[in-house]
């Protein structure tokens, strides 16, 4: 049964890979609702920017607007640099490792060290969030992974405020969601995950039939096992 499942997954995965390559050729001619929503938000952003440019600002207002644009452009270039992306990648791995090292009845020194490391990592993520919002606030809040990171940062802040309460574990568990950002950092892995999800989706009915068959077989052989024992 395991061999059958492996063969089905491999075959379906190869078919999904071929289908995905064909979809990439024709993807420019079709727009999904997600793409239309992004286009609408981008158009709204352009309208707001054009509206701000036509506002009757004085010399001081124009100068402040120019300074803000420079700061925004600089923040965007910094946060999109390879060095910052590497730092965030390492910080995400360290955050998950920090969470994995925590255990019951751990030494006090270890608790203090992990707590200090968690504070430092949260500061790094908060600074990155601020830089991204300054760089392009519209793009930040329309990106699903950015919204997910925003929720994790807020939950981490609540976690530090509720250190001595019983609901701490619920907020701490949300830090595992940062692993989703690693998929964004690795485009090839993101592509493979999407294809694997499509593979499981197309093979769901077959897996259901196999599960029913295994369950029925188990019920049929159960009296024989009881008789042997």
C-alpha positions in Angstrom: 0.0 0.0 0.0 2.9 2.4 0.8 4.4 1.6 -2.6 1.1 2.4 -4.3 0.9 5.7 -2.6 4.5 6.6 -3.4 3.9 5.8 -7.1 0.7 7.8 -7.2 2.4 10.8 -5.6 5.4 10.6 -7.9 3.2 10.4 -11.0 0.9 13.1 -10.0 3.8 15.3 -9.0 5.4 14.9 -12.4 2.1 15.7 -14.1 1.6 18.8 -11.9 5.1 19.9 -12.8 4.3 19.7 -16.5 1.0 21.4 -16.0 2.7 24.2 -14.0 5.2 24.8 -16.7 2.4 25.1 -19.3 0.4 27.4 -17.0 3.5 29.7 -16.8 3.4 30.2 -20.5 -0.3 31.3 -20.5 -0.4 33.0 -17.1 0.0 36.4 -18.7 -3.3 36.1 -20.6 -5.4 35.3 -17.5 -5.8 37.2 -14.2 -7.0 35.6 -11.0 -9.1 37.5 -8.4 -5.9 37.9 -6.4 -4.1 39.6 -9.3 -7.2 41.9 -9.9 -7.2 42.8 -6.2 -3.5 43.7 -6.3 -4.1 45.7 -9.5 -6.9 47.6 -7.7 -4.7 48.4 -4.7 -1.9 49.5 -6.9 -4.2 51.8 -8.8 -5.6 53.2 -5.5 -2.0 53.8 -4.3 -1.1 55.7 -7.5 -4.3 57.8 -7.2 -3.4 58.7 -3.6 0.2 59.6 -4.6 -1.1 61.8 -7.5 -3.5 63.4 -5.2 -0.8 64.2 -2.7 1.3 65.7 -5.5 -1.6 68.1 -6.5 -2.2 69.3 -3.0 -1.6 73.0 -2.4 1.5 72.6 -0.3 3.8 75.4 0.6 7.5 75.4 0.3 7.9 73.8 3.7 5.3 71.1 2.8 7.0 70.3 -0.5 10.4 70.0 1.2 8.9 67.7 3.9 7.3 65.5 1.2 10.7 65.3 -0.7 12.4 64.3 2.6 9.8 61.6 3.2 10.2 60.2 -0.3 13.9 60.0 0.2 13.5 58.3 3.5 10.9 55.9 2.0 13.2 55.0 -0.9 16.2 54.5 1.3 14.3 52.3 3.7 12.9 50.2 0.8 16.4 49.7 -0.7 17.9 48.8 2.7 15.2 46.2 3.6 15.4 44.6 0.1 19.2 44.3 0.2 20.8 40.9 0.3 22.5 41.6 3.7 19.2 42.4 5.4 17.4 39.4 3.9 20.2 37.1 5.2 19.9 38.7 8.6 16.2 38.1 8.6 16.6 34.5 7.4 19.1 33.7 10.2 16.8 35.5 12.7 13.8 33.4 11.7 15.8 30.2 12.2 17.1 31.4 15.5 13.6 32.3 16.6 12.3 28.9 15.9 15.4 27.3 17.5 14.8 29.5 20.6 11.2 28.2 20.8 12.3 24.6 20.3 15.0 24.7 23.1 12.4 25.7 25.8 11.3 22.7 27.9 9.8 22.0 31.3 12.0 22.4 34.4 14.8 24.0 32.4 17.6 25.7 34.3 17.1 29.3 35.3 20.1 30.5 33.4 18.8 28.9 30.3 15.5 30.6 30.7 17.1 34.0 31.1 19.3 33.4 28.0 16.4 32.3 25.9 14.3 35.2 27.1 17.1 37.7 26.3 17.6 36.1 22.8 13.8 36.4 22.2 13.9 40.1 23.0 16.8 40.7 20.7 15.1 38.8 17.8 11.8 40.6 18.4 13.7 44.0 18.2 15.2 42.8 14.8 11.7 41.9 13.5 10.1 45.1 14.7 12.8 47.2 13.0 12.3 45.3 9.8 8.6 45.8 10.0 9.0 49.5 10.5 11.4 49.8 7.6 9.0 47.9 5.3 6.1 50.1 6.3 8.1 53.2 5.7 9.3 51.8 2.4 5.8 50.9 1.0 2.9 50.7 3.4 0.5 49.6 0.7 2.6 46.7 -0.4 3.2 45.6 3.2 -0.4 45.3 4.2 -1.5 43.6 1.0 1.1 40.9 1.3 -0.2 37.8 3.1 3.2 36.8 4.6 3.7 40.4 5.8 0.4 40.4 7.5 1.3 37.1 9.1 4.6 38.5 10.3 2.7 41.6 11.7 0.4 39.3 13.7 3.4 37.3 15.0 5.2 40.5 16.1 2.1 41.7 18.0 1.7 38.3 19.6 5.3 38.4 20.6 4.8 41.7 22.3 1.8 40.4 24.1 3.8 37.3 25.1 6.5 39.4 26.8 3.8 41.4 28.6 2.1 38.2 29.8 5.2 36.3 30.8 3.7 35.1 34.1 0.3 34.1 32.9 -1.2 30.8 31.8 -2.0 31.8 28.2 1.7 32.4 27.4 2.0 29.2 25.4 -0.7 30.1 22.9 1.1 33.3 21.9 4.5 31.6 21.9 3.2 28.9 19.5 2.5 31.6 16.9 6.2 32.2 16.4 6.3 28.9 14.5 4.4 30.7 11.7 7.6 32.6 10.8 8.7 29.4 9.0 6.3 30.4 6.3 8.5 33.4 5.5 11.4 31.0 4.7 9.3 29.7 1.7 9.2 33.3 0.4 13.0 33.5 0.8 13.5 30.4 -1.3 11.5 30.7 -4.6 12.3 27.2 -5.7 11.0 25.7 -2.5 7.9 27.9 -2.8 7.3 26.5 -6.3 7.7 23.0 -5.1 5.3 23.5 -2.2 2.7 24.9 -4.5 3.0 21.9 -6.9 2.9 19.5 -3.9 -0.3 21.1 -2.6 -1.8 20.7 -6.1 -0.7 17.1 -6.2 -2.3 16.3 -2.9 -5.5 18.1 -4.0 -5.8 16.1 -7.2 -5.0 12.8 -5.4 -7.3 13.4 -2.4 -10.1 11.2 -3.7 -7.7 8.3 -4.3 -6.3 8.7 -0.8 -9.8 8.6 0.6 -10.6 5.4 -1.2 -7.3 3.9 0.1 -8.2 5.0 3.7 -11.6 3.4 3.4 -10.0 0.2 2.0 -7.5 0.0 4.9 -10.2 0.6 7.5 -12.5 -2.1 6.0 -9.5 -4.5 5.8 -8.7 -3.8 9.4 -12.2 -4.6 10.5 -12.3 -7.8 8.5 -9.0 -9.1 9.9 -9.8 -8.0 13.5 -11.7 -11.2 14.4 -8.9 -13.3 13.1 -6.3 -11.5 15.2 -8.5 -11.8 18.3 -9.0 -15.5 17.6 -5.2 -16.1 17.3 -4.6 -14.3 20.6 
